[in-house]
Amino acid sequence: MKLIILIFGFISSLIFGFIFAGVLGSFCFALILTLTIYFYRKKSKFSLSNLGKAGYFLSFFFLGYFLMYLGGLIGADKDITRKLDLIKLELNSKGYQTSWIIISQKRLSFFNDLLPKSAKKKNSPSWHLKGKAIDVFVFDINGDNLFNKEDISIIEQANKVVEKEHPELIGGFGDYFLETNGYFTKHMIHFDTRGYKHRYTL
């Protein structure tokens, strides 16, 4: 039972930390792991003082934030985050729901090199390295509980509207909707603010 508590707590902390990312993700990561330790020790009949709980929480919070930094889940600059917010507003204004989660922001070079679809050429490096790109995993946009080319087209149109109204946010738009890609990769959409238009499918 105690092992189940540890495994469930650890997996849950990673899932919620990944979904929310940033400070909120670190908070969820720390809270769930602290509760996990609390219930584990309770099962082991060892009490945990309030100071001990606070110590665990702060330690896990900073650990969670560090892991998100290493994993590229935080660190995007204000222009690309603003662009994504404007795209969401544009989609919502048209009656669409933005059912997506952010899966990548600023990356360290070593982590970027591990990803098969990321740009690695010296003359054309990944914009994630500069914090000027965000990738999202899209569940659905048009409400049919599917993700397909129609959803991609809707997002792309919203992206064009935002870039037309805010030329300082012009950049790349990419999708990975190819038959050769797996389920997870197909659902990814890339946005960046490189300063010139670039459309790709990988």
C-alpha positions in Angstrom: 0.0 0.0 0.0 2.8 2.4 0.9 4.6 1.7 -2.4 1.3 2.4 -4.3 1.0 5.8 -2.5 4.5 6.8 -3.6 4.1 5.7 -7.2 0.7 7.3 -7.5 1.9 10.5 -5.9 5.0 10.8 -8.1 3.1 10.1 -11.3 0.3 12.5 -10.4 2.8 15.3 -9.5 4.5 14.9 -12.9 1.1 14.9 -14.8 -0.3 18.0 -13.1 3.1 19.8 -13.2 3.3 19.1 -16.9 -0.3 20.2 -17.6 -0.1 23.6 -15.7 3.7 24.3 -16.1 5.3 27.4 -14.8 4.8 28.6 -11.2 1.3 26.9 -11.0 2.8 23.7 -12.3 5.6 23.8 -9.7 3.0 24.5 -7.0 0.9 21.4 -8.0 4.1 19.3 -8.3 5.1 20.4 -4.8 1.7 20.1 -3.2 1.0 16.6 -4.5 4.5 15.3 -3.5 4.2 16.8 -0.1 0.8 15.2 0.4 2.3 11.9 -0.8 5.1 12.1 1.8 2.5 13.0 4.4 0.3 10.0 3.7 3.2 7.7 3.3 4.6 8.7 6.7 1.2 8.4 8.2 0.9 4.8 6.9 4.4 4.3 8.4 3.2 5.8 11.7 5.7 8.6 11.6 4.4 12.0 12.3 5.4 15.0 10.2 5.6 18.5 11.8 4.3 21.6 10.2 7.9 22.8 9.7 8.7 19.5 8.0 5.7 19.8 5.7 6.8 23.4 4.8 10.4 22.1 4.2 9.2 19.3 1.9 6.9 21.7 0.0 9.6 24.3 -0.7 12.1 21.7 -1.7 9.6 20.1 -4.1 8.6 23.5 -5.5 12.1 24.4 -6.5 12.8 20.9 -7.8 9.6 21.1 -9.9 10.6 24.5 -11.3 14.1 23.2 -12.1 12.7 20.1 -13.9 10.4 22.4 -15.9 13.3 24.6 -16.8 15.3 21.5 -18.0 12.3 20.2 -19.8 11.5 23.4 -21.7 8.1 24.0 -20.1 8.9 27.5 -19.0 10.9 30.6 -20.1 9.1 31.8 -23.3 9.4 35.5 -23.8 6.5 38.0 -23.5 6.0 38.4 -27.3 5.3 34.7 -28.0 3.2 34.3 -24.9 1.2 37.4 -25.9 0.8 36.0 -29.4 -0.6 32.8 -28.1 -3.0 34.6 -25.8 -4.2 36.7 -28.8 -4.7 33.6 -30.9 -6.8 32.1 -28.1 -8.9 35.2 -27.9 -9.4 35.2 -31.7 -10.5 31.6 -31.7 -12.8 32.2 -28.7 -14.4 35.2 -30.5 -15.3 32.9 -33.4 -17.0 30.4 -31.0 -14.1 27.9 -30.8 -12.7 26.4 -27.7 -8.9 26.2 -27.3 -8.5 22.7 -26.0 -4.8 22.5 -25.8 -1.9 22.4 -23.4 1.6 24.0 -23.8 4.2 21.3 -24.1 7.3 23.3 -25.0 8.7 26.8 -24.5 12.3 27.8 -24.1 14.7 24.8 -24.4 18.3 24.2 -23.4 20.4 23.1 -26.4 21.1 19.6 -25.0 17.4 18.9 -24.6 16.6 20.4 -28.0 19.1 18.0 -29.6 17.2 15.0 -28.1 14.0 15.9 -30.0 13.8 14.4 -33.5 11.6 17.1 -35.0 13.5 20.1 -33.6 15.7 22.4 -35.8 19.4 21.7 -35.1 21.3 23.3 -38.0 23.7 26.1 -37.0 22.4 28.4 -39.8 18.8 27.7 -38.8 18.6 26.9 -35.1 15.4 26.2 -33.2 13.6 29.3 -32.0 12.9 27.5 -28.8 16.5 28.1 -27.9 15.8 31.8 -27.8 12.5 31.5 -26.0 10.7 32.8 -29.0 8.6 29.7 -29.7 5.8 27.7 -28.1 4.5 24.3 -29.0 1.0 23.2 -28.0 -0.7 19.8 -27.9 -4.1 20.3 -29.4 -7.1 18.0 -28.4 -9.8 19.7 -30.4 -10.8 23.1 -31.7 -14.1 22.9 -33.6 -16.0 20.8 -31.1 -16.2 17.5 -32.9 -13.9 15.8 -30.4 -11.3 15.1 -33.1 -8.1 16.7 -34.2 -7.6 16.9 -37.9 -6.7 19.2 -40.8 -9.8 21.3 -40.2 -8.7 22.2 -36.7 -5.2 23.1 -38.1 -6.8 25.3 -40.7 -8.9 27.1 -38.1 -5.8 27.7 -35.9 -3.8 28.9 -38.8 -6.5 31.4 -39.8 -6.5 32.8 -36.3 -2.7 33.0 -36.4 -2.9 35.0 -39.7 -5.5 37.4 -38.2 -3.2 38.1 -35.2 -0.1 38.6 -37.3 -2.0 41.0 -39.6 -3.2 43.1 -36.6 0.1 42.8 -34.8 3.0 42.7 -37.3 5.5 42.8 -34.6 4.4 39.2 -33.7 4.9 37.7 -37.2 6.7 34.4 -37.3 6.5 30.7 -38.0 3.5 28.4 -37.9 4.0 24.6 -38.1 2.1 21.4 -37.9 3.1 17.8 -37.8 0.0 16.2 -39.3 1.7 13.5 -41.4 0.8 9.8 -41.7 4.4 8.9 -40.8 4.1 10.7 -37.4 2.7 9.1 -34.3 -0.5 10.2 -32.4 1.3 12.5 -30.0 3.4 14.3 -32.7 0.4 14.7 -35.0 -1.4 16.8 -32.4 1.4 19.3 -32.0 1.3 22.9 -33.3 4.2 25.3 -33.4 4.1 29.1 -33.0 7.1 31.5 -33.0 7.9 35.2 -33.4 11.0 35.0 -35.7 10.1 38.2 -37.5 9.2 36.7 -40.9 6.5 34.3 -42.1 7.4 30.6 -42.3 4.8 27.8 -42.7 5.8 24.2 -42.5 4.6 20.6 -42.1 7.0 18.1 -40.7 
